[in-house]
């Protein structure tokens, strides 16, 4: 791709990525990986979910030769989604925060389930599960791995996370101020 800024190139690269946000490429998500490719810091062959199709598209965009998928990042496989064996789920909620698109529903001390139609197959929910009740299964026909929708859900997840951080920081500041100065509102 000739001309344009590095930011424009990163956006064009990001548009070709599957938006699973799996981090298998070694970056915290698809956009940081795209930025690294645009800056010449990463190779185009580090996305197992995108596989050979994505590598070929990136090669065309960048005028490079297609490379084989880097085996250090994983292997290409048919689309999969997480599945929670609900009788084994203890409701610890440790699978909720790592899901980059909020495809898992449940609450602390309650059974959790994966909304297969929203799951990107990132596998990030597996490691934190203390009872190993999460496994990957072939994606059902109802699952749509739509990069545009994945990107929007990932952005919404990040915005909610940032809002919670700000809210928590505000609560802590209020508690510290109250501890230092006592209540400011007189009855």
MDAnalysis code that builds the backbone (N, CA, C; Angstrom):
import MDAnalysis as mda
import numpy as np

u = mda.Universe.empty(561, n_residues=187, atom_resindex=np.repeat(np.arange(187), 3), trajectory=True)
u.add_TopologyAttr("name", ["N", "CA", "C"] * 187)
u.add_TopologyAttr("resid", np.arange(1, 188))
u.add_TopologyAttr("resname", ["UNK", "UNK", "UNK", "UNK", "UNK", "UNK", "UNK", "UNK", "UNK", "UNK", "UNK", "UNK", "UNK", "UNK", "UNK", "UNK", "UNK", "UNK", "UNK", "UNK", "UNK", "UNK", "UNK", "UNK", "UNK", "UNK", "UNK", "UNK", "UNK", "UNK", "UNK", "UNK", "UNK", "UNK", "UNK", "UNK", "UNK", "UNK", "UNK", "UNK", "UNK", "UNK", "UNK", "UNK", "UNK", "UNK", "UNK", "UNK", "UNK", "UNK", "UNK", "UNK", "UNK", "UNK", "UNK", "UNK", "UNK", "UNK", "UNK", "UNK", "UNK", "UNK", "UNK", "UNK", "UNK", "UNK", "UNK", "UNK", "UNK", "UNK", "UNK", "UNK", "UNK", "UNK", "UNK", "UNK", "UNK", "UNK", "UNK", "UNK", "UNK", "UNK", "UNK", "UNK", "UNK", "UNK", "UNK", "UNK", "UNK", "UNK", "UNK", "UNK", "UNK", "UNK", "UNK", "UNK", "UNK", "UNK", "UNK", "UNK", "UNK", "UNK", "UNK", "UNK", "UNK", "UNK", "UNK", "UNK", "UNK", "UNK", "UNK", "UNK", "UNK", "UNK", "UNK", "UNK", "UNK", "UNK", "UNK", "UNK", "UNK", "UNK", "UNK", "UNK", "UNK", "UNK", "UNK", "UNK", "UNK", "UNK", "UNK", "UNK", "UNK", "UNK", "UNK", "UNK", "UNK", "UNK", "UNK", "UNK", "UNK", "UNK", "UNK", "UNK", "UNK", "UNK", "UNK", "UNK", "UNK", "UNK", "UNK", "UNK", "UNK", "UNK", "UNK", "UNK", "UNK", "UNK", "UNK", "UNK", "UNK", "UNK", "UNK", "UNK", "UNK", "UNK", "UNK", "UNK", "UNK", "UNK", "UNK", "UNK", "UNK", "UNK", "UNK", "UNK", "UNK", "UNK", "UNK", "UNK", "UNK", "UNK", "UNK", "UNK", "UNK", "UNK", "UNK"])
u.atoms.positions = np.array([
    [0.858, -1.167, 0.000],
    [0.000, 0.000, 0.000],
    [0.898, 1.221, 0.000],
    [0.702, 2.078, -0.954],
    [1.569, 3.248, -1.038],
    [0.842, 4.465, -0.505],
    [1.619, 5.430, 0.007],
    [1.064, 6.685, 0.517],
    [0.326, 6.468, 1.816],
    [-0.175, 7.561, 2.401],
    [-0.942, 7.466, 3.638],
    [-0.052, 7.435, 4.851],
    [-0.621, 7.786, 5.955],
    [0.141, 7.797, 7.200],
    [0.187, 6.404, 7.799],
    [1.060, 6.258, 8.805],
    [1.154, 4.997, 9.525],
    [-0.151, 4.647, 10.206],
    [-0.860, 5.673, 10.714],
    [-2.153, 5.428, 11.355],
    [-3.163, 4.889, 10.347],
    [-3.186, 5.473, 9.139],
    [-4.111, 4.998, 8.097],
    [-3.784, 3.563, 7.701],
    [-2.499, 3.265, 7.628],
    [-2.072, 1.910, 7.283],
    [-2.481, 0.945, 8.389],
    [-2.299, 1.329, 9.637],
    [-2.689, 0.465, 10.755],
    [-4.190, 0.196, 10.725],
    [-4.986, 1.193, 10.390],
    [-6.442, 1.017, 10.302],
    [-6.776, 0.048, 9.167],
    [-6.099, 0.181, 8.050],
    [-6.344, -0.718, 6.913],
    [-5.946, -2.152, 7.260],
    [-4.849, -2.311, 7.973],
    [-4.408, -3.638, 8.399],
    [-5.407, -4.217, 9.397],
    [-5.797, -3.402, 10.375],
    [-6.755, -3.850, 11.390],
    [-8.059, -4.308, 10.749],
    [-8.469, -3.658, 9.696],
    [-9.716, -4.025, 9.004],
    [-9.644, -5.420, 8.402],
    [-8.450, -5.925, 8.155],
    [-8.294, -7.262, 7.582],
    [-8.195, -8.354, 8.647],
    [-7.982, -7.969, 9.887],
    [-7.827, -8.952, 10.966],
    [-9.202, -9.411, 11.452],
    [-9.290, -10.642, 11.978],
    [-10.594, -11.209, 12.344],
    [-11.215, -10.633, 13.616],
    [-10.479, -9.843, 14.356],
    [-10.990, -9.190, 15.571],
    [-11.398, -10.182, 16.656],
    [-10.667, -11.290, 16.767],
    [-10.931, -12.227, 17.854],
    [-10.337, -11.720, 19.163],
    [-9.361, -10.817, 19.088],
    [-8.704, -10.239, 20.265],
    [-8.080, -11.330, 21.127],
    [-7.554, -12.369, 20.495],
    [-7.069, -13.546, 21.215],
    [-5.687, -13.376, 21.833],
    [-4.926, -12.435, 21.397],
    [-3.563, -12.131, 21.873],
    [-2.523, -13.185, 21.475],
    [-2.885, -14.169, 20.655],
    [-1.918, -15.200, 20.258],
    [-0.783, -14.635, 19.418],
    [-1.008, -13.464, 18.825],
    [0.026, -12.820, 18.009],
    [1.124, -12.202, 18.878],
    [0.878, -12.137, 20.195],
    [1.837, -11.534, 21.106],
    [1.498, -10.096, 21.456],
    [0.387, -9.592, 20.928],
    [-0.056, -8.227, 21.217],
    [-1.369, -8.303, 21.989],
    [-1.769, -7.200, 22.612],
    [-2.951, -7.197, 23.471],
    [-4.269, -7.205, 22.705],
    [-4.227, -7.183, 21.427],
    [-5.428, -7.221, 20.608],
    [-5.078, -6.997, 19.155],
    [-6.098, -6.969, 18.326],
    [-5.897, -6.826, 16.887],
    [-5.347, -5.453, 16.508],
    [-5.856, -4.390, 17.106],
    [-5.374, -3.049, 16.752],
    [-3.896, -2.851, 17.097],
    [-3.432, -3.272, 18.290],
    [-1.998, -3.136, 18.561],
    [-1.128, -3.979, 17.604],
    [-1.633, -5.150, 17.239],
    [-0.895, -5.972, 16.268],
    [-0.841, -5.260, 14.921],
    [-1.960, -4.692, 14.494],
    [-1.998, -3.949, 13.231],
    [-1.024, -2.776, 13.261],
    [-0.983, -2.055, 14.374],
    [-0.063, -0.920, 14.510],
    [1.386, -1.395, 14.429],
    [1.676, -2.545, 15.029],
    [3.042, -3.085, 14.982],
    [3.424, -3.494, 13.557],
    [2.492, -4.083, 12.825],
    [2.761, -4.431, 11.425],
    [3.029, -3.153, 10.637],
    [2.175, -2.147, 10.821],
    [2.321, -0.886, 10.082],
    [3.659, -0.219, 10.374],
    [4.140, -0.372, 11.605],
    [5.408, 0.239, 12.004],
    [6.613, -0.628, 11.629],
    [6.360, -1.797, 11.052],
    [7.450, -2.690, 10.679],
    [8.021, -3.468, 11.848],
    [7.275, -3.552, 12.952],
    [7.755, -4.232, 14.159],
    [7.254, -5.662, 14.284],
    [6.293, -6.039, 13.457],
    [5.739, -7.394, 13.509],
    [5.541, -7.902, 12.089],
    [5.634, -9.216, 11.946],
    [5.413, -9.838, 10.646],
    [3.919, -10.098, 10.452],
    [3.527, -10.323, 9.233],
    [2.104, -10.486, 8.882],
    [1.564, -11.889, 9.155],
    [2.371, -12.770, 9.687],
    [1.998, -14.183, 9.809],
    [1.769, -14.634, 11.250],
    [1.249, -13.766, 12.093],
    [1.122, -14.089, 13.507],
    [-0.330, -14.228, 13.979],
    [-1.285, -14.417, 13.070],
    [-2.708, -14.462, 13.432],
    [-3.309, -15.830, 13.114],
    [-3.272, -16.779, 14.071],
    [-3.870, -18.091, 13.804],
    [-5.360, -18.041, 13.466],
    [-6.180, -17.213, 14.132],
    [-7.598, -17.205, 13.751],
    [-7.822, -16.742, 12.310],
    [-7.005, -15.826, 11.844],
    [-7.132, -15.358, 10.462],
    [-6.528, -16.326, 9.474],
    [-5.488, -17.022, 9.916],
    [-4.838, -18.045, 9.110],
    [-4.308, -17.554, 7.775],
    [-4.230, -18.487, 6.835],
    [-3.645, -18.200, 5.526],
    [-4.421, -17.137, 4.747],
    [-5.737, -17.101, 4.922],
    [-6.545, -16.110, 4.208],
    [-6.159, -14.687, 4.638],
    [-6.009, -14.479, 5.928],
    [-5.631, -13.157, 6.429],
    [-4.199, -12.818, 6.047],
    [-3.317, -13.795, 6.130],
    [-1.921, -13.558, 5.738],
    [-1.863, -13.130, 4.276],
    [-2.613, -13.805, 3.411],
    [-2.631, -13.456, 1.985],
    [-3.182, -12.045, 1.776],
    [-4.244, -11.696, 2.501],
    [-4.832, -10.352, 2.369],
    [-3.852, -9.283, 2.840],
    [-3.160, -9.543, 3.934],
    [-2.157, -8.597, 4.433],
    [-1.004, -8.455, 3.446],
    [-0.579, -9.574, 2.866],
    [0.507, -9.541, 1.882],
    [0.111, -8.696, 0.679],
    [-1.118, -8.860, 0.204],
    [-1.592, -8.048, -0.932],
    [-1.624, -6.563, -0.558],
    [-2.164, -6.259, 0.595],
    [-2.257, -4.868, 1.035],
    [-0.883, -4.211, 1.124],
    [0.070, -4.952, 1.656],
    [1.398, -4.388, 1.919],
    [2.401, -4.623, 0.793],
    [1.981, -5.333, -0.252],
    [2.890, -5.618, -1.354],
    [4.036, -6.516, -0.932],
    [3.740, -7.458, -0.050],
    [4.749, -8.397, 0.450],
    [4.420, -9.805, -0.019],
    [5.369, -10.686, 0.182],
    [5.138, -12.091, -0.100],
    [4.412, -12.704, 1.091],
    [3.437, -13.562, 0.813],
    [2.736, -14.262, 1.895],
    [3.703, -15.214, 2.582],
    [3.573, -15.325, 3.872],
    [4.425, -16.200, 4.681],
    [3.580, -17.312, 5.282],
    [4.229, -18.372, 5.691],
    [3.524, -19.422, 6.423],
    [3.199, -18.900, 7.820],
    [2.113, -19.378, 8.382],
    [1.718, -18.992, 9.729],
    [2.835, -19.332, 10.709],
    [3.182, -18.389, 11.566],
    [4.228, -18.595, 12.575],
    [3.735, -19.636, 13.580],
    [4.374, -20.795, 13.658],
    [3.899, -21.851, 14.556],
    [3.998, -21.469, 16.033],
    [4.830, -20.488, 16.365],
    [4.917, -20.038, 17.752],
    [3.628, -19.371, 18.221],
    [2.784, -18.950, 17.281],
    [1.523, -18.276, 17.619],
    [0.346, -19.240, 17.686],
    [0.535, -20.458, 17.209],
    [-0.545, -21.436, 17.201],
    [-0.776, -21.954, 15.802],
    [-1.846, -22.693, 15.648],
    [-2.171, -23.277, 14.351],
    [-3.547, -22.793, 13.904],
    [-3.727, -22.794, 12.609],
    [-5.022, -22.425, 12.045],
    [-5.985, -23.581, 12.290],
    [-7.215, -23.261, 12.648],
    [-8.212, -24.305, 12.874],
    [-9.579, -23.774, 12.454],
    [-10.522, -24.677, 12.263],
    [-11.878, -24.221, 11.952],
    [-12.393, -23.362, 13.116],
    [-13.371, -22.493, 12.866],
    [-13.899, -21.640, 13.935],
    [-14.403, -22.466, 15.122],
    [-14.035, -21.998, 16.305],
    [-14.460, -22.668, 17.537],
    [-15.020, -21.626, 18.499],
    [-15.783, -22.109, 19.453],
    [-16.331, -21.249, 20.498],
    [-16.123, -21.943, 21.840],
    [-16.107, -21.142, 22.883],
    [-15.979, -21.691, 24.231],
    [-17.302, -22.319, 24.643],
    [-17.201, -23.363, 25.440],
    [-18.376, -24.036, 25.986],
    [-18.112, -24.272, 27.464],
    [-19.072, -23.914, 28.312],
    [-18.945, -24.133, 29.753],
    [-19.789, -25.336, 30.134],
    [-19.152, -26.314, 30.761],
    [-19.871, -27.480, 31.296],
    [-20.554, -26.985, 32.563],
    [-21.810, -26.584, 32.432],
    [-22.510, -25.885, 33.514],
    [-22.600, -26.677, 34.825],
    [-22.787, -28.001, 34.806],
    [-22.807, -28.717, 36.093],
    [-21.476, -28.616, 36.858],
    [-20.387, -28.411, 36.151],
    [-19.077, -28.294, 36.805],
    [-18.736, -26.859, 37.186],
    [-19.473, -25.878, 36.645],
    [-19.196, -24.463, 36.917],
    [-19.512, -24.148, 38.376],
    [-18.565, -23.503, 39.064],
    [-18.768, -23.143, 40.472],
    [-19.185, -21.679, 40.635],
    [-19.327, -20.967, 39.537],
    [-19.770, -19.578, 39.614],
    [-18.723, -18.620, 40.148],
    [-17.462, -18.917, 39.935],
    [-16.396, -18.060, 40.475],
    [-16.276, -16.735, 39.734],
    [-16.797, -16.659, 38.531],
    [-16.792, -15.461, 37.678],
    [-15.410, -15.077, 37.163],
    [-14.426, -15.948, 37.281],
    [-13.087, -15.628, 36.786],
    [-12.996, -15.634, 35.265],
    [-13.978, -16.210, 34.599],
    [-13.992, -16.232, 33.139],
    [-14.554, -14.949, 32.546],
    [-15.278, -14.163, 33.334],
    [-15.924, -12.966, 32.803],
    [-14.946, -11.865, 32.390],
    [-14.031, -11.427, 33.250],
    [-13.155, -10.307, 32.866],
    [-12.285, -10.543, 31.628],
    [-11.741, -11.740, 31.422],
    [-10.876, -11.882, 30.242],
    [-11.615, -11.951, 28.910],
    [-12.927, -12.173, 28.921],
    [-13.663, -12.257, 27.652],
    [-13.696, -10.876, 27.009],
    [-13.024, -10.720, 25.870],
    [-12.895, -9.385, 25.281],
    [-14.162, -8.846, 24.624],
    [-15.180, -9.702, 24.481],
    [-16.407, -9.265, 23.811],
    [-17.654, -9.551, 24.642],
    [-17.469, -9.834, 25.922],
    [-18.583, -10.080, 26.837],
    [-19.537, -11.151, 26.320],
    [-18.975, -12.265, 25.863],
    [-19.790, -13.362, 25.341],
    [-20.181, -14.354, 26.424],
    [-19.697, -14.149, 27.650],
    [-20.036, -15.036, 28.764],
    [-20.992, -14.283, 29.674],
    [-22.060, -14.969, 30.063],
    [-22.990, -14.336, 30.992],
    [-23.062, -15.171, 32.269],
    [-23.307, -14.493, 33.347],
    [-23.393, -15.126, 34.648],
    [-22.986, -14.122, 35.706],
    [-23.064, -14.533, 36.933],
    [-22.692, -13.669, 38.050],
    [-22.012, -14.528, 39.100],
    [-21.334, -13.868, 40.012],
    [-20.641, -14.591, 41.071],
    [-21.604, -15.535, 41.785],
    [-21.143, -16.754, 42.034],
    [-21.889, -17.813, 42.711],
    [-23.105, -18.308, 41.914],
    [-23.094, -18.047, 40.619],
    [-24.145, -18.563, 39.738],
    [-23.483, -19.205, 38.524],
    [-24.176, -20.124, 37.906],
    [-23.660, -20.810, 36.721],
    [-23.469, -19.800, 35.592],
    [-22.427, -20.003, 34.817],
    [-22.133, -19.153, 33.671],
    [-22.393, -19.922, 32.383],
    [-22.603, -19.187, 31.326],
    [-22.789, -19.810, 30.019],
    [-22.182, -18.896, 28.963],
    [-21.809, -19.486, 27.847],
    [-21.237, -18.742, 26.728],
    [-22.319, -18.541, 25.669],
    [-22.453, -17.311, 25.212],
    [-23.340, -17.023, 24.089],
    [-22.531, -17.311, 22.826],
    [-22.735, -18.496, 22.268],
    [-21.913, -18.960, 21.148],
    [-21.944, -18.001, 19.968],
    [-23.079, -17.333, 19.758],
    [-23.180, -16.423, 18.611],
    [-22.325, -15.176, 18.792],
    [-21.843, -14.916, 20.013],
    [-20.979, -13.760, 20.265],
    [-19.519, -14.140, 20.484],
    [-19.262, -15.388, 20.802],
    [-17.908, -15.846, 21.137],
    [-16.993, -15.774, 19.913],
    [-15.807, -15.199, 20.097],
    [-14.833, -15.099, 19.006],
    [-13.873, -16.287, 18.976],
    [-13.945, -17.148, 19.974],
    [-13.044, -18.293, 20.031],
    [-11.648, -17.939, 20.509],
    [-11.515, -16.849, 21.244],
    [-10.189, -16.366, 21.650],
    [-9.486, -17.269, 22.653],
    [-10.222, -18.069, 23.399],
    [-9.699, -18.997, 24.401],
    [-9.210, -18.322, 25.679],
    [-9.383, -17.022, 25.832],
    [-8.867, -16.317, 27.005],
    [-9.604, -16.672, 28.293],
    [-10.777, -17.277, 28.197],
    [-11.542, -17.666, 29.384],
    [-11.064, -18.987, 29.975],
    [-10.311, -19.769, 29.232],
    [-9.936, -21.116, 29.678],
    [-8.962, -21.089, 30.846],
    [-7.884, -20.360, 30.736],
    [-6.840, -20.378, 31.766],
    [-7.311, -19.954, 33.151],
    [-8.150, -18.926, 33.288],
    [-8.539, -18.531, 34.647],
    [-9.534, -19.457, 35.337],
    [-10.124, -20.396, 34.617],
    [-11.126, -21.277, 35.210],
    [-10.456, -22.269, 36.168],
    [-10.785, -22.197, 37.473],
    [-10.109, -23.074, 38.437],
    [-10.599, -24.523, 38.424],
    [-11.720, -24.805, 37.761],
    [-12.250, -26.168, 37.741],
    [-12.227, -26.787, 36.342],
    [-11.578, -26.121, 35.410],
    [-11.439, -26.631, 34.040],
    [-12.772, -27.065, 33.430],
    [-13.791, -26.211, 33.573],
    [-15.097, -26.558, 33.012],
    [-15.346, -25.885, 31.664],
    [-14.302, -25.234, 31.108],
    [-14.453, -24.562, 29.820],
    [-13.623, -25.299, 28.782],
    [-14.238, -25.575, 27.660],
    [-13.522, -26.218, 26.556],
    [-13.927, -25.541, 25.258],
    [-13.134, -25.747, 24.248],
    [-13.434, -25.202, 22.925],
    [-14.115, -26.291, 22.098],
    [-15.171, -25.863, 21.395],
    [-15.928, -26.773, 20.539],
    [-16.099, -26.121, 19.170],
    [-16.390, -26.918, 18.151],
    [-16.650, -26.319, 16.830],
    [-17.770, -25.291, 16.928],
    [-17.596, -24.200, 16.230],
    [-18.608, -23.140, 16.245],
    [-19.884, -23.647, 15.596],
    [-21.029, -23.417, 16.242],
    [-22.297, -23.828, 15.618],
    [-22.620, -22.920, 14.436],
    [-23.551, -23.352, 13.631],
    [-23.951, -22.565, 12.463],
    [-24.474, -21.192, 12.853],
    [-25.000, -21.071, 14.080],
    [-25.546, -19.780, 14.524],
    [-24.450, -18.775, 14.878],
    [-23.225, -19.266, 15.087],
    [-22.122, -18.367, 15.446],
    [-21.680, -17.597, 14.210],
    [-21.563, -16.284, 14.353],
    [-21.107, -15.437, 13.250],
    [-19.862, -14.714, 13.724],
    [-18.743, -15.078, 13.168],
    [-17.522, -14.378, 13.543],
    [-17.375, -13.195, 12.599],
    [-18.111, -12.136, 12.895],
    [-18.143, -10.928, 12.084],
    [-17.151, -9.923, 12.668],
    [-16.094, -9.627, 11.939],
    [-15.030, -8.752, 12.443],
    [-15.559, -7.382, 12.859],
    [-16.493, -6.823, 12.110],
    [-17.030, -5.502, 12.448],
    [-17.773, -5.547, 13.780],
    [-18.609, -6.571, 13.962],
    [-19.326, -6.709, 15.234],
    [-18.366, -7.026, 16.372],
    [-17.371, -7.873, 16.113],
    [-16.373, -8.194, 17.142],
    [-15.650, -6.929, 17.592],
    [-15.267, -6.089, 16.636],
    [-14.561, -4.844, 16.955],
    [-15.435, -3.938, 17.816],
    [-16.711, -3.830, 17.473],
    [-17.641, -2.980, 18.236],
    [-17.844, -3.523, 19.647],
    [-18.003, -4.836, 19.777],
    [-18.187, -5.416, 21.119],
    [-16.919, -5.278, 21.952],
    [-15.759, -5.411, 21.318],
    [-14.486, -5.232, 22.029],
    [-14.351, -3.795, 22.512],
    [-14.721, -2.831, 21.680],
    [-14.660, -1.418, 22.079],
    [-15.633, -1.147, 23.229],
    [-16.822, -1.717, 23.170],
    [-17.799, -1.525, 24.245],
    [-17.302, -2.147, 25.549],
    [-16.692, -3.320, 25.451],
    [-16.121, -3.988, 26.626],
    [-15.044, -3.098, 27.250],
    [-14.166, -2.568, 26.425],
    [-13.095, -1.698, 26.915],
    [-13.633, -0.423, 27.546],
    [-14.656, 0.151, 26.943],
    [-15.259, 1.375, 27.488],
    [-15.884, 1.104, 28.851],
    [-16.580, -0.025, 28.989],
    [-17.169, -0.371, 30.291],
    [-16.081, -0.595, 31.330],
    [-15.012, -1.261, 30.947],
    [-13.904, -1.517, 31.864],
    [-13.282, -0.202, 32.335],
    [-13.033, 0.707, 31.397],
    [-12.463, 2.019, 31.748],
    [-13.408, 2.812, 32.643],
    [-14.696, 2.753, 32.366],
    [-15.678, 3.464, 33.197],
    [-15.679, 2.901, 34.616],
    [-15.586, 1.572, 34.740],
    [-15.520, 0.955, 36.072],
    [-14.263, 1.385, 36.808],
    [-13.135, 1.475, 36.112],
    [-11.897, 1.925, 36.747],
    [-12.031, 3.352, 37.257],
    [-12.596, 4.235, 36.434],
    [-12.792, 5.628, 36.853],
    [-13.742, 5.712, 38.041],
    [-14.822, 4.953, 37.988],
    [-15.802, 4.945, 39.073],
    [-15.160, 4.461, 40.370],
    [-14.381, 3.407, 40.268],
    [-13.701, 2.855, 41.462],
    [-12.685, 3.853, 42.006],
    [-11.924, 4.506, 41.149],
    [-10.958, 5.510, 41.596],
    [-11.668, 6.661, 42.299],
    [-12.816, 7.062, 41.792],
    [-13.607, 8.132, 42.420],
    [-14.098, 7.697, 43.803],
    [-14.583, 6.463, 43.909],
    [-15.041, 5.944, 45.202],
    [-13.901, 5.915, 46.217],
    [-12.734, 5.478, 45.784],
    [-11.582, 5.415, 46.684],
    [-11.182, 6.816, 47.134],
    [-11.169, 7.769, 46.205],
    [-10.829, 9.157, 46.553],
    [-11.830, 9.715, 47.556],
    [-13.112, 9.433, 47.365],
    [-14.134, 9.905, 48.311],
    [-13.931, 9.297, 49.688],
    [-13.620, 8.014, 49.746],
    [-13.397, 7.350, 51.037],
    [-12.168, 7.924, 51.735],
    [-11.121, 8.191, 50.980],
    [-9.907, 8.779, 51.577],
    [-10.200, 10.182, 52.104],
    [-10.942, 10.967, 51.334],
    [-11.287, 12.318, 51.765],
    [-12.161, 12.270, 53.014],
    [-13.091, 11.353, 53.074],
    [-13.951, 11.204, 54.224],
    [-13.135, 10.794, 55.450],
    [-12.180, 9.890, 55.258],
    [-11.331, 9.443, 56.358],
    [-10.454, 10.571, 56.887],
    [-9.992, 11.466, 55.994],
    [-9.130, 12.592, 56.408],
    [-9.922, 13.714, 57.051],
    [-11.066, 14.018, 56.486],
    [-11.775, 15.227, 56.877],
    [-13.121, 14.982, 57.549],
    [-13.586, 13.774, 57.574],
    [-14.905, 13.494, 58.139],
    [-15.994, 13.919, 57.189],
    [-17.234, 13.627, 57.526],
    [-18.349, 14.005, 56.639],
    [-18.438, 15.517, 56.497],
    [-18.720, 15.959, 55.280],
    [-18.813, 17.406, 55.013],
    [-20.241, 17.887, 55.031],
    [-21.195, 17.002, 54.926],
    [-22.605, 17.383, 54.928],
    [-23.133, 17.378, 56.365],
    [-23.590, 18.498, 56.846],
    [-24.175, 18.573, 58.182],
    [-25.639, 18.171, 58.107],
    [-26.158, 17.449, 59.138],
    [-27.571, 17.032, 59.097],
    [-28.517, 18.181, 59.253],
])
